[in-house]
Amino acid sequence: MTQTDRTPVLSLRDVHKSFGPVEVLHGVDLDLHAGEVLALIGENGAGKSTAMKCLAGYQAPTSGEVRVDGTPVRFSSLHDGELAGIVLIHQEFNLAEQLTVEQNVFLGRELRRGPLLDRAEMRRRTADYLARVKCDVDPGARVASLSNSQKQMVEIAKALGRDARVLVMDEPTAVLTRREADILFEQVDALRAEGTAVLFTSHKLGEVKQIADRVAVMRDGEVVRTGDAARMSEDEMATAMVGRDVSDLYPAKPGLAADAPILLRVEGLDVPGQAHGIDLQLRAGEILGLAGLVGSGRTEAMEGLCGLRPARARRIEIGGEEVRIRKPADALDKGLVYLTEDRKLKGLLLGKGMRENLTLASLARYGTFIDRDAEDVALTEAIREFDIRAGRRDALVGNLSGGNQQKLLLAKVMQSGPRILIVDEPTRGIDIGTKQQIYAYLRRLAAEGYGIVLVSSEMQEIIGLSDRVLVMRQGRIAGEVTGEAIGEDAIVRHAMGVAARVEAA
């Protein structure tokens, strides 16, 4: 459904945006029509989030116009945008962690009965908004106690309560399960039918095909292509995003040498309340996939193995030597590193620069009195090797795109000189071009003799990268899939408990 015959409800005209001397938007034109879903796609750093923030009033353009119903407007704040009916769901959660769900939903627009807050009505409405997105959360629960996916659904519920003419969603499905994403899309369909204009970004091009009417592709701060979603294939979208062919997303699997030494052997790993009796072995040069449904215990098992949460094991061997891992430093000392699934909260210091983040976990290499020159050399090498793109070397990490943050996190864990990497959701929330780079890097590490455990909820990622797959279900290893048998059907059967259990070797 395109509506180019109507005046756009919201648009950008020749918008430029600069941060200091760096211009990040170069003459962007965008149109949003009532009753239409426009997907804005592009690589990390292409300018999508900045364009969305200009649309919603979060940031003012340096030049150019924002138009509402064809009339130029100038928003001085996000509140001005909301008064015009434009609601932005941020990529980063915009929630007050110590307040309740109900308080967050009505923050700044509390309902009153006379001089008092009408808490009963706010709770009733909050419960209704949560029910619409099938989020089973107590309105009185503190936001800090919620999971990331629950927080995202609260953000969406909060937006539903604002009766938006335009809903702008920045990566709303990045932390959602497939079921939760489908619930969100049901709400998007309902809003579209009511005449709401919806703009959203997603790196999951299958989602774009599923929900969008039109697609606008950004690259290097410009819109390089627009068109009907139905007439644009996922490959065409990806090629437009990165300016090169990405049909060969996953590097070839060369096959594992029969005599490859065992780098890691784990017997009887228990993480109380999360994982039980985990046995696994990992060979040099192998990428071992760890699959399973959300809640199967994949992340918890690997965090326990690396000393990030209480755990015990009957035996752990690294390079044939029995080791004890009680804390992360023990794992690092033995060459075992963990790349967290949550780069923003657990992996990086967003308020610090790239240099400080890069060397934080390996400061001992840089002397008792930190050798800043050596750190700068390391940063130069990391920027080159991992293709980290930032306008300035001293940029705060929180100002980098998600893909560049992820590449910096990978560079950070490699600073400790590991032999074994456990990478948890290594491409969550990043674009297809950066995914291709990370996949190639992981395969190159394997070719150099590293051992890699890949934890991922993306089925195609597990299938495309793994030499062997262990599938977890309800905290236990439910089965193993190898070689040509690695495919969605076999993995799902084990994950759902309908295949005969195969003990991991």
Secondary structure, 3 states (H helix, E strand, C coil): CCCCCCCCCEEEEEEEEEECCEEEEEEEEEEECCCCEEEEEECCCCCHHHHHHHHHCCCCCCEEEEEECCEEECCCCHHHHHHCCEEEECCCCCCCCCCEHHHHHCCCCCCEECCEECHHHHHHHHHHHHHHCCCCCCCCCEHHHCCHHHHHHHHHHHHHCCCCCEEEEECCCCCCCHHHHHHHHHHHHHHHHCCCEEEEECCCHHHHHHHCCEEEEEECCEEEEEEEHHHCCHHHHHHHHHCCCCCCCCCCCCCCCCCCCEEEEEEEEEECCCEEEEEEEEECCCEEEEEECCCCCHHHHHHHHCCCCCCECCEEEECCEECCCCCHHHHHHCCEEEECCCHHHHHCCCCCEHHHHHHHHHHHHHCCCCCHHHHHHHHHHHHHHHCCCCCCCCCEHHHCCHHHHHHHHHHHHHCCCCCEEEEECCCCCCCHHHHHHHHHHHHHHHHCCCEEEEECCCHHHHHHHCCEEEEEECCEEEEEEEHHHCCHHHHHHHHHCCCCCCCCC
